[in-house]
């Protein structure tokens, strides 16, 4: 799980949008995006540990690549987020950050940011 707040803020600045929405999209089947706490790094470790326990790597899956647990985790978290933009910044709580999650890595991955609204 990697914080991507800076990349989102850069896209917002480049867009010039002050009020609107920001869509973050991940075009990979074993990756996702989520919003969660940024103050205590143990939260990220706990999330990864809990999803690992709930959906462990296993040879009981039928998918021949052996990464079905990663596909399940990606589906649970989701490939997109929509954030409200106000004052040229994403509307997040004090302790919130946006995280890019890769469940089958490390791999070279990307995400896209689309900003819409008024300048």
NORLINLIN-V343727 format. One line per field, one symbol per residue. ss: DSSP state (H for helix, E for strand, C for the rest). phi: phi as a letter, one per 30 degrees, with the letter a starting at -180 (. if undefined). A space follows every 10 residues. Layout:
# NORLINLIN-V343727
ss: ???
phi: ???
This chain:
# NORLINLIN-V343727
ss: CEECHHHHHH HHHHHCCCEE EEEEECCCCC EEEEEEECCC HHHHHHHHHH HHHHCCCCCC CCCCCCCHHH HHHHHHHCCE EEEEEECCEE CCCCCEEEEE EECCCCCCCC CEEEEEEEC
phi: .bdbeddddd dddddidcbl bbccbccbdb babacadcdb dddddddddd ddddbdeadd ddeddibded dddddddjdb bbcdcbiibd dbdeccbccd cccbbdbdbb bbbbcbkcd
